[in-house]
Amino acid sequence: MKRTFVICAAALLLIGTAVFAFGDIARPKPTPAPGKVVFHTGLQIVPDSKVYEARLQISQETLQRIREATANTSANTSMTQRIMQSATRTVMAGMFMFLAISFAGVWLARSTQRRGQKAIAGALLVAGMLGAATVIVRANAGPPGYYYWQKLPENLTKGQGTRGGLDIEIVSGDDGIKLIVPMKTNKAPGEE
Amino acid sequence: MERAANISLAAWPRTRSSDRARLSTRLAVRLFAVILVVSAGVSAALASWLPLQVSILTVFLFAGPHNWFELRYFLMRLPARFGRSRNFFAVAFAGIFLLTAAYLAMPALYYANLWSGSNWPDAMATWNTLLLLWLGALVMMRSSQSSRRDWFWTLPIVFMLCAVNWLQPQLFSLAIVYIHPLVALWFLDRHLRRTRPEWLRTYHRCLMLLPLLIAGILWQLSRTSSLADDNGLFWRITQHAGADLLPNVSSHMLVSLHLFLEMLHYAVWIIALPLIGTTGALWNVRTIPLARRRGGFPKLIAAVLVFGLFVVGLLWFGFSVNYAAMRDIYFAVAIAHVLAEAPFLLRMI
């Protein structure tokens, strides 16, 4: 019995020290804070054989909007982030949603008119189908951003401009301005 | 034969007079439609063209008088004896008083440095919840007054609105600012249904123009640059329309849309409802049931109306002296008339 106890204690001690053994491993590099998208606008890339330096032209109006957007970055946090800032509000919203669903159930149950129940069931079914259809077809959302940028190399070769959507993102550091253009390659995974 | 001749002779003038009446009704309906369409179109054009200037002028001229007309209307709609509606009116008046007091207390406590305003969204959400629960209680009480009405279905909606309010209290308050002007159109609908049913179809057709005008304003102004709110007054107007809460939306569009709805609201209360005779003869106190009934209060009602006129004059004076401050005070106090519309509209349904 005593021997078993000692062996178990030694095993536990060994496992416990294994945790500290990781102390020798270099600390992982802190992941940089993700950038925050503050504004969505459009961008047009135009090749020009006459200029010698790349030029970024921003209209006065767009600049004003960017200024406003960066000044109100707190208002641009996502809805989830805003809700999560206040536990009280989340709890209250949840409680009232619970009450709403409960009372809707009571109303459905006490509704004696069969025709009314059928109409409600039909309406719920239609709403569900519409919701599902919306999820499937992504409502009337336009094509993804990379669709517009796919023709950029071809257009540049032809000397034509390309226009597409652009998110203005504020990132940490001092690397100037970087333009990331979405490009989907048709190569198979692992193929270079 | 003689009898037949008599009948036709007697019916002839009656037929002619009924034709004349039908013709005059048709003309009146057409005139009504033209007035509605032209008023809405001109309001939309002015609101889109010069939103800040027209907003200042509109509030200055019509804010006070429209409140006086509403007061006159509410007195007119107040029953001579409450009877079975006693509890309904007790809850209605208590709600109007307490909710108004709470609404005014929030900025008052803030400016008196008694409250930091740090949990302003929570305070707004609480007030909005109380408002919704009060409305729910009124709906249930009204529903219980008649066995034909089963409005239990409104309760889940009220609770769902409470939940949405707690998720976005400030946007919910902004929604009230935009929805309130439309309530006047509902009042007009209910009165036309009672007093001019032959006008109702035309009115509904004209109402279909409203979403088109709103869509036109949104489409036309959504890409315009925001208004220059570089002075205190312009800043207040853009804030009232929600420019702070919707920073990526053109404040020009927001102010124009809000102003357009406000202009419709004022037009209904000051022109449309008195024209169809819902307020009775303006200066005749005897058209008000509380003054007309035996043992009524004609002097008190007259005093209330005269005092109302005095307040309108005071409001004009205040606007002339310090428009910006008076505008703030007016829109804070005006919550009382927003609340008062609810029970009287419910009585009409």
Interface residues (C-beta under 8 A of the other chain):
Chain A: F39 E61 Q64 R65 E68 A69 A71 N72 A75 N76 M79 R82 I83 S86 T88 R89 T90 M92 A93 G94 M95 F96 M97 L99 A100 I101 F103 A104 V106 W107 R110
Chain B: P121 D122 A125 T129 F152 W153 L155 P156 I157 V158 F159 M160 C162 A163 V164 W166 L167 Q168 P169 S225 S226 D244 L245 P247 N248
